[in-house]
Amino acid sequence: MNEKEMFLNMWGREFATTIKILKQLPVDKADYKPTLEKTKTAKGLAEMFVAELGVIDGVVKGQVDLGGKAPTFATYPEVLAAYENTHKAMTQKIKTMSVSDWDSTMTFPVGPKKMGDVRKADVLWLMLLDSIHHRGQFSIYLRLVGAKVPSIYGPSADEPWM
């Protein structure tokens, strides 16, 4: 198995876990926002998952527009549908990348106000790990609104294994 195949396998597994987590949020709690000034609403945090898929599209094309406006949706079910549909489309685009394109470099942020040449594969791994990070944030939102937090990498209080 090559690195791209490993990435696609892991990305598919992590997507399945993320959509399971996102689907636990009751629709009437989509506007929930912890009282911290810098936090997003639950729906806004979920929209970040869709936005990150847009970055993946840019990686495949070789140029990411980080200055664009992130997508927003009228309803929480629209966010879920967009996340599922966009993930399917991005999976197909990654599958079509050649090994040389996978290993090629592109300009990408490497620090505050600093750009550098980064391997496309490394940007894709970064986006996967960042989505896992945001999924952890979202699981806290679930707990705060009284929703169930399903198993992620092991048992949870709401989904014990024994």
SEKE-778841 format. One record per residue (C-alpha): residue in one letter; residue number from 1; y, x negated, z. Coordinates in steps of 0.25 Angstrom, whole numbers, padded with zeros to 4 digits. Each point is the difference from the previous one (the first is absolute). Layout:
N
<atom type="A" seq="NUM" py="Y" px="X" pz="Z"/>
...
END
This chain:
162
<atom type="M" seq="1" py="0000" px="0000" pz="0000"/>
<atom type="N" seq="2" py="0014" px="-0006" pz="-0004"/>
<atom type="E" seq="3" py="0012" px="0002" pz="0008"/>
<atom type="K" seq="4" py="0006" px="0011" pz="-0008"/>
<atom type="E" seq="5" py="-0013" px="0008" pz="0002"/>
<atom type="M" seq="6" py="0001" px="-0003" pz="0015"/>
<atom type="F" seq="7" py="0014" px="0005" pz="0001"/>
<atom type="L" seq="8" py="-0004" px="0013" pz="-0008"/>
<atom type="N" seq="9" py="-0011" px="0003" pz="0010"/>
<atom type="M" seq="10" py="0008" px="-0003" pz="0012"/>
<atom type="W" seq="11" py="0012" px="0008" pz="-0006"/>
<atom type="G" seq="12" py="-0009" px="0012" pz="-0003"/>
<atom type="R" seq="13" py="-0006" px="0000" pz="0015"/>
<atom type="E" seq="14" py="0014" px="-0002" pz="0006"/>
<atom type="F" seq="15" py="0006" px="0012" pz="-0009"/>
<atom type="A" seq="16" py="-0012" px="0009" pz="0005"/>
<atom type="T" seq="17" py="0004" px="-0003" pz="0014"/>
<atom type="T" seq="18" py="0015" px="0001" pz="-0002"/>
<atom type="I" seq="19" py="-0001" px="0014" pz="-0007"/>
<atom type="K" seq="20" py="-0009" px="0005" pz="0011"/>
<atom type="I" seq="21" py="0011" px="-0004" pz="0010"/>
<atom type="L" seq="22" py="0011" px="0006" pz="-0008"/>
<atom type="K" seq="23" py="-0008" px="0013" pz="-0001"/>
<atom type="Q" seq="24" py="-0001" px="0001" pz="0015"/>
<atom type="L" seq="25" py="0015" px="0003" pz="0001"/>
<atom type="P" seq="26" py="0003" px="0015" pz="0002"/>
<atom type="V" seq="27" py="0009" px="0004" pz="-0011"/>
<atom type="D" seq="28" py="0010" px="0006" pz="0010"/>
<atom type="K" seq="29" py="0002" px="-0014" pz="0006"/>
<atom type="A" seq="30" py="0004" px="-0007" pz="-0013"/>
<atom type="D" seq="31" py="0014" px="-0001" pz="0006"/>
<atom type="Y" seq="32" py="-0004" px="-0006" pz="0013"/>
<atom type="K" seq="33" py="0008" px="-0012" pz="0003"/>
<atom type="P" seq="34" py="-0001" px="-0009" pz="0012"/>
<atom type="T" seq="35" py="0013" px="-0001" pz="0007"/>
<atom type="L" seq="36" py="0002" px="-0014" pz="-0004"/>
<atom type="E" seq="37" py="0012" px="-0002" pz="-0009"/>
<atom type="K" seq="38" py="-0007" px="-0008" pz="-0011"/>
<atom type="T" seq="39" py="-0013" px="0008" pz="-0001"/>
<atom type="K" seq="40" py="-0003" px="0009" pz="-0011"/>
<atom type="T" seq="41" py="-0005" px="0014" pz="0000"/>
<atom type="A" seq="42" py="-0015" px="0002" pz="-0002"/>
<atom type="K" seq="43" py="0002" px="0004" pz="-0014"/>
<atom type="G" seq="44" py="0010" px="-0011" pz="-0003"/>
<atom type="L" seq="45" py="-0011" px="-0010" pz="0006"/>
<atom type="A" seq="46" py="-0010" px="0007" pz="-0009"/>
<atom type="E" seq="47" py="0009" px="-0002" pz="-0012"/>
<atom type="M" seq="48" py="0000" px="-0015" pz="0002"/>
<atom type="F" seq="49" py="-0015" px="0000" pz="-0004"/>
<atom type="V" seq="50" py="0004" px="0006" pz="-0013"/>
<atom type="A" seq="51" py="0012" px="-0010" pz="-0002"/>
<atom type="E" seq="52" py="-0009" px="-0012" pz="0003"/>
<atom type="L" seq="53" py="-0009" px="0005" pz="-0012"/>
<atom type="G" seq="54" py="0012" px="-0001" pz="-0009"/>
<atom type="V" seq="55" py="0001" px="-0015" pz="0004"/>
<atom type="I" seq="56" py="-0014" px="-0002" pz="-0004"/>
<atom type="D" seq="57" py="0004" px="0006" pz="-0014"/>
<atom type="G" seq="58" py="0011" px="-0010" pz="-0001"/>
<atom type="V" seq="59" py="-0010" px="-0011" pz="0004"/>
<atom type="V" seq="60" py="-0009" px="0004" pz="-0011"/>
<atom type="K" seq="61" py="0012" px="0000" pz="-0010"/>
<atom type="G" seq="62" py="0005" px="-0014" pz="0006"/>
<atom type="Q" seq="63" py="0013" px="0005" pz="0005"/>
<atom type="V" seq="64" py="0003" px="0008" pz="0013"/>
<atom type="D" seq="65" py="0013" px="0008" pz="0001"/>
<atom type="L" seq="66" py="0002" px="0000" pz="0015"/>
<atom type="G" seq="67" py="0014" px="0006" pz="-0001"/>
<atom type="G" seq="68" py="-0004" px="0013" pz="-0005"/>
<atom type="K" seq="69" py="0000" px="0013" pz="0008"/>
<atom type="A" seq="70" py="-0014" px="0003" pz="0007"/>
<atom type="P" seq="71" py="-0006" px="0013" pz="-0004"/>
<atom type="T" seq="72" py="0002" px="0012" pz="0008"/>
<atom type="F" seq="73" py="-0007" px="0013" pz="0000"/>
<atom type="A" seq="74" py="0004" px="0015" pz="0004"/>
<atom type="T" seq="75" py="-0013" px="0002" pz="0008"/>
<atom type="Y" seq="76" py="-0010" px="-0008" pz="0007"/>
<atom type="P" seq="77" py="-0012" px="0005" pz="-0008"/>
<atom type="E" seq="78" py="0008" px="-0005" pz="-0012"/>
<atom type="V" seq="79" py="0000" px="-0014" pz="0006"/>
<atom type="L" seq="80" py="-0015" px="0001" pz="0002"/>
<atom type="A" seq="81" py="-0002" px="0004" pz="-0014"/>
<atom type="A" seq="82" py="0009" px="-0011" pz="-0005"/>
<atom type="Y" seq="83" py="-0007" px="-0011" pz="0008"/>
<atom type="E" seq="84" py="-0014" px="0004" pz="-0005"/>
<atom type="N" seq="85" py="0004" px="0001" pz="-0014"/>
<atom type="T" seq="86" py="0008" px="-0012" pz="-0001"/>
<atom type="H" seq="87" py="-0011" px="-0008" pz="0007"/>
<atom type="K" seq="88" py="-0010" px="0004" pz="-0011"/>
<atom type="A" seq="89" py="0010" px="-0004" pz="-0010"/>
<atom type="M" seq="90" py="0003" px="-0013" pz="0006"/>
<atom type="T" seq="91" py="-0015" px="-0003" pz="0002"/>
<atom type="Q" seq="92" py="-0002" px="0001" pz="-0015"/>
<atom type="K" seq="93" py="0012" px="-0009" pz="-0003"/>
<atom type="I" seq="94" py="-0005" px="-0011" pz="0009"/>
<atom type="K" seq="95" py="-0014" px="0001" pz="-0006"/>
<atom type="T" seq="96" py="0006" px="-0003" pz="-0013"/>
<atom type="M" seq="97" py="0007" px="-0013" pz="0004"/>
<atom type="S" seq="98" py="-0007" px="-0012" pz="-0005"/>
<atom type="V" seq="99" py="-0004" px="-0012" pz="0009"/>
<atom type="S" seq="100" py="0012" px="-0008" pz="-0005"/>
<atom type="D" seq="101" py="0010" px="0011" pz="0002"/>
<atom type="W" seq="102" py="-0006" px="0002" pz="0014"/>
<atom type="D" seq="103" py="0002" px="-0014" pz="0003"/>
<atom type="S" seq="104" py="0014" px="-0002" pz="-0007"/>
<atom type="T" seq="105" py="0013" px="0000" pz="0008"/>
<atom type="M" seq="106" py="0012" px="0008" pz="0001"/>
<atom type="T" seq="107" py="0013" px="0000" pz="0007"/>
<atom type="F" seq="108" py="-0001" px="0007" pz="0013"/>
<atom type="P" seq="109" py="0008" px="0000" pz="0013"/>
<atom type="V" seq="110" py="-0006" px="-0012" pz="0009"/>
<atom type="G" seq="111" py="0011" px="0002" pz="0011"/>
<atom type="P" seq="112" py="0013" px="0006" pz="0004"/>
<atom type="K" seq="113" py="0009" px="-0001" pz="-0013"/>
<atom type="K" seq="114" py="-0010" px="-0010" pz="-0006"/>
<atom type="M" seq="115" py="-0009" px="0002" pz="-0012"/>
<atom type="G" seq="116" py="-0011" px="-0009" pz="-0005"/>
<atom type="D" seq="117" py="-0012" px="-0001" pz="-0009"/>
<atom type="V" seq="118" py="-0012" px="0008" pz="0006"/>
<atom type="R" seq="119" py="-0014" px="0002" pz="-0005"/>
<atom type="K" seq="120" py="-0001" px="0015" pz="-0005"/>
<atom type="A" seq="121" py="-0013" px="0001" pz="0008"/>
<atom type="D" seq="122" py="0007" px="-0005" pz="0013"/>
<atom type="V" seq="123" py="0010" px="0011" pz="-0002"/>
<atom type="L" seq="124" py="-0011" px="0010" pz="-0002"/>
<atom type="W" seq="125" py="-0007" px="-0004" pz="0013"/>
<atom type="L" seq="126" py="0014" px="0000" pz="0007"/>
<atom type="M" seq="127" py="0002" px="0014" pz="-0004"/>
<atom type="L" seq="128" py="-0014" px="0004" pz="0005"/>
<atom type="L" seq="129" py="0002" px="-0006" pz="0013"/>
<atom type="D" seq="130" py="0014" px="0006" pz="0001"/>
<atom type="S" seq="131" py="-0006" px="0014" pz="-0002"/>
<atom type="I" seq="132" py="-0010" px="-0003" pz="0011"/>
<atom type="H" seq="133" py="0012" px="-0003" pz="0009"/>
<atom type="H" seq="134" py="0007" px="0013" pz="-0003"/>
<atom type="R" seq="135" py="-0013" px="0007" pz="0002"/>
<atom type="G" seq="136" py="0000" px="-0005" pz="0014"/>
<atom type="Q" seq="137" py="0014" px="0005" pz="0002"/>
<atom type="F" seq="138" py="-0004" px="0014" pz="-0006"/>
<atom type="S" seq="139" py="-0012" px="0001" pz="0010"/>
<atom type="I" seq="140" py="0010" px="-0001" pz="0011"/>
<atom type="Y" seq="141" py="0008" px="0011" pz="-0005"/>
<atom type="L" seq="142" py="-0013" px="0008" pz="-0001"/>
<atom type="R" seq="143" py="-0002" px="-0002" pz="0015"/>
<atom type="L" seq="144" py="0014" px="0003" pz="0004"/>
<atom type="V" seq="145" py="-0001" px="0014" pz="-0007"/>
<atom type="G" seq="146" py="-0013" px="0003" pz="0006"/>
<atom type="A" seq="147" py="-0008" px="-0001" pz="-0013"/>
<atom type="K" seq="148" py="-0014" px="-0007" pz="0000"/>
<atom type="V" seq="149" py="-0001" px="-0015" pz="-0003"/>
<atom type="P" seq="150" py="-0013" px="-0002" pz="-0008"/>
<atom type="S" seq="151" py="-0008" px="-0013" pz="0000"/>
<atom type="I" seq="152" py="0007" px="-0011" pz="-0008"/>
<atom type="Y" seq="153" py="-0009" px="-0013" pz="0002"/>
<atom type="G" seq="154" py="-0007" px="0006" pz="0012"/>
<atom type="P" seq="155" py="-0001" px="0011" pz="0009"/>
<atom type="S" seq="156" py="0013" px="0008" pz="0005"/>
<atom type="A" seq="157" py="0002" px="0009" pz="0012"/>
<atom type="D" seq="158" py="-0001" px="0011" pz="-0010"/>
<atom type="E" seq="159" py="-0012" px="-0005" pz="-0008"/>
<atom type="P" seq="160" py="-0009" px="-0007" pz="0009"/>
<atom type="W" seq="161" py="-0012" px="-0006" pz="-0006"/>
<atom type="M" seq="162" py="-0010" px="0002" pz="0012"/>
END
